[in-house]
Amino acid sequence: MPIIKLTKIERKRFLTLVVCLLLALGGWLFLALNNKYVYTAKTVLIYTNVPQKKAFHPLQSDTVDLQVEGTGWQLLFARLRINPQSISISLDKLNNRNFVLFSEQLFNINRQLETSQKIISVKPDTLYFDFSKRTVKKVPVKLVSKLEFREQFGISDDTELNPAYVTVSGPEKDLEEISSWKTDTLNLKGVQNSVSTRVPMKQSSYKNVSIFPASVEVKIPVDEFTEKTIDVPVKVINNKQYLNVKLFPKKIRLTFLVALSSYQQVNEDFIDAVVDLDEWRLEGHHKLRVKLSRFPDYCKVIKIEPAKLDFIIEK
């Protein structure tokens, strides 16, 4: 192919032309993006001023389309950064009717946006709600925790929650599915002292269920642990035919970790060791496994000797 050779003056003129075209295109693009356009942005609804004496279920999604008037720059980046990511809608009108109109709240909605944006309309414009009887019940609190202790330290007694129960209120149908309520996760590292703190309750995943109080006081006793060994007598369970069962040995040696503060207190009266005769009667075992049917939650088993017992059944 022939190569077009330009003189130095012609190359200079060509570059000038290209620069002028780019500047013109940039100027046009700048003016175009500064103009006002209408574009659609999806956003999530946050309900406020919820009726206290009524329970309700939204009959549509909590995501709506906003018809937003904004600059071309906002239109260009609308899919990259939706602003706002959520808007608040007042439900005070539900005290007298079962629907909410966005057109009645456009002024308050626009106050939540950037000053350069303006919502023209919302699709759908009407939100409908299904009302039901609002009920109240108490459920136990479940502490969710992730605790990392220093070596030889651990929980030395029962954890205290105050209050131990919280009050939940909402539609009867939703409350039937709730048997307890979890806290937010309590994360602690390097624990070596007792813990006393407040933990927020987990946010409700139900649209119309509220919880009181919003937080609970948590007390976790922490102590240093040491080994202790005691002899515990073994009992026979499921001896339905009242057979004369002799165990060898009659006691097991139990080694466990116990808090220093409870070292003298914890003895064989706090522990029940059993063997299940059904292992012989139904499964044909020649030795019976030792199980602990009662053992303090704040202690940790290290070793059971022996773990299986010989036995004789006398007729």
N, C-alpha and C positions, 0 to 999 in steps of 0.2 A: 504494500500500500504506500502511496506517496506520502511523504512527511512534509507537513506545512511548516515552512521556516519563516519565523517572524523576526522582523528587525527589532532592535532594542526599543525603538519608539513605539512600534506596534505592540510589543509585549506590555509596555507600560500602559498604553491605552486600554488594552484588554483587561489588565488587572484592575484598572480604575473602573471599568464598566462592571466587572464582577462585584467589586466592593459596593458600588452604588446600588446594584440590584439587591445585594444582601441587606444593606441598610434600609432600602425601601421595604423589603419583605419583613424585616425586623420591626420597622415602624408600624406597618399595617397590622402585624401580629400583636404588637403591644396595644394598639388602639382597640383591636377586636377583643382581646382578653380583658380589657378594662370596661367593656360594655356590660350591660345587665342581661342575664339570661335566666330562664327557668329550668331547673333540673330536679331530679328525684333523688332523695336520700332516705335510706331506711334507718329507723331508729327504734330504740326500745323504750317502752313506757314504764314509768315509775309512779305508782298510785300514792296520792296523799289525801289527807282529810277523809280517811276511810270511815264509813258509818259505824258507830259503836254498837248499835242495837240490831244490826242486820248482818247476816253472813251472805256472801255472794260468790258466784263462780263467773268469771268472764266467759262469754260465749264466742270469743274470737282470740286470735293470737295476740300476744303483747308486743308484737312488732308491727309498725305502721309505716306507710310511705309518706314522706313530707315533700310537698311541692314547694321548693325553695327558690326564691329569687336571689341571685348572687352574681358576682362577676365571672367572667370567663375563666379567670385563674381558679376560682373555686370549682367551677364546672370541670376544669381540666384535672383537678386533683380530688374530685368528689369521691372517686372509688378508692383512692389511696388513704384519705383521712376524712371520714364522715364526722361532721361537726354540727350539732352535738351528737354524742354517742348514745345519749338517753335524754328524755324530756319528762318533766313531772306533770301529771294530770290530776286535777282535783276531783274527788268523787263526792263532794258535798251534795250535789244534786240528787244522788241516789237515796237521800232521805225522803224524797217526794216522788221519785219515778225510777224506772229500771233501765235507763239509758243515759249516756253522757254525750254531748255534742262538742266536737272540737271547735266548731265555728264560734262557740260562745267563749272559748278560752284562748283564741289566737293571740290576743294582746299579751296575756301572761306567758304564753309559750314563746313568743318572739323576744320577750325580755330575757329568756334563757340563752339566746343565741348570740353569736358575734354581731357586732353592730352593723357589719357590712352584709349580713344575711337577713332575709325576711321570708317567713313562711306565708305562702298565699293560701294554701289549703292542705288538708290531711286526708289521705285515703286509707281506710274508710273514714267518713266524717262522723259516724255514729258508732259508739261502743254499747253493746247490749250486755246485760247481766242477769243471771238467774239467781233469785233470792231463795234462801232456806233459813231454817231456824238456827240461831247461834247458840251453841252450848259451851259449857265450861267443864273442865275436869283437871285433876291433878295427876301428874305422872312422875316417876322417879327420875332423878338426874343420873346420867352416866358420864363419868369423867373419862375423857380421852387424853392420854398422856404418853409422852415419849421421854423417859427419864434415863439419863446416863449417869451412873454412880461412880464415885471413886472406888478403887479396889477395896474389898472387904466391907463396903457400906451398902445398905439397902433399906427397904421399907420395913419398919420394926413393929407396926401395929396397923389396925384398920384405918383407912383414910376417912376423914370426916368431911362431909359436904354440908354447907349451911346456906340456904335450905336444902334438904335432901330431896324435896319435891318442888316442882314448878307448876304454875297454872297455865294451861293452854286453853284458848278459846277460838271458836270458829265453827264452820258447818259441821253438823253431827256426823255426816258421812266421812269427812276428813279425819275427825277425831277418833273414829273407830279404828283407823289404821295406826294410830299413835299409842304405843305402850310405854315409851320412855323418851327422854330427850337428851341428846349428847351435848357436851361442851365443845368449845373450840379446843384444838390440841395444845396441851401444856408441854412446851419443849424446854427442857433443862439439861445442862451438861455439868459434869464434875460435881454432882451433888454429894455433900457429906454432912449437911445439917438439915434439921427438920424444915419443911416448906410450909409457909403460910402466905397465901396470895388469893387474889380474885381472878376468876377465869370467866370470860364472856360465854354465854350460851351460843350454840351454833345457830346461824341465821335460818329462818324458816324457809323451806323449799316450797311450801304451800302459799298460794297467792293471798289467801284470806284467813290465815291462822296466825294468831299473835301469842306471845309468850311473856310471862311475868314471873319473877324478875328477869332482867336481861343478863345477869351475871350471878355467880355463886362464889362463896368463900370456900377455899380448899385448904385443908390442913393435912399434911402428909408427914407422919413421924418417921424420922430417919435416924439410924444408929449404926454403929460399927458391929459387925458380926464376927462370931468366933465359933469353933467347932465344939460340939457336945456329944457325948455318947452315953446312952442309957439302955437298960434292958427292959423290953416291953413284952408282957404276956400276950399270947396269940389265942384268939377265940375262933370257934368253928361256926360258920353260918350255913344256912340252907340244909341243916340236918333235919329234914322233914320226917324221917322215920325214927328219930331219937335214938340213933345208934351210939354205942359207946366208942368214941373216937379218941385215940391217944396220939398225941403229936410228939415228934422228936426233932429238935428240942421243943420244950413248951414255951420258951421265950426266944425272941430274936434280939440281936444287938443292933440298935439304930444309931447311926451317926448323922448328924444334921448341923446346919448353921443356925445360930440363934443370936439375937441381939444381946449385947452385953447387959443392957438394962433388964432383960427378961431371963438372963442365964439361970438364976436360982429359981425363978417362978415356974418355968416350963419343965414338967416332969412327965412320968408315964400317965398321970391322970388326964393330961391334955391329948393323949394319943390312943387310938384304937387300931390294933393290928389284927387282921382276920385272914382266914383261909376259907375258900368256897368249896364245900363238899360236892357241889354239882360238877366240878372238874373231874372228880372220880366217877360219880354216878352216871353222868351224861356223856363225858368225853373220854373216860377211861384212863385218866392220868394216874401215874404211880407216885407222883409227888405233887404237892399242892403249893401254888404260888402265894406268897405273902403280899397282902395289899393293906394299905393304910386307909381305913374308912373314915378316920377323923385325925386331922393334923392341922396345927395352926397355920393360917395363910401366910403369916409373916416369918415362918421358918422355911428352910430349904433342905430337902433330903439329900444327903451325900451317898450313903451306903446302907443297905439292909443285909445283915448276915445272920443266918443264911437266907437267900432269897426264895428258896423252896424247902418245904419240910417233908420229911418222911412221916408216915402215919400207919397206924394199925387200927382196924375196926374189929372190935370184939362182939361176938354174937351172944 
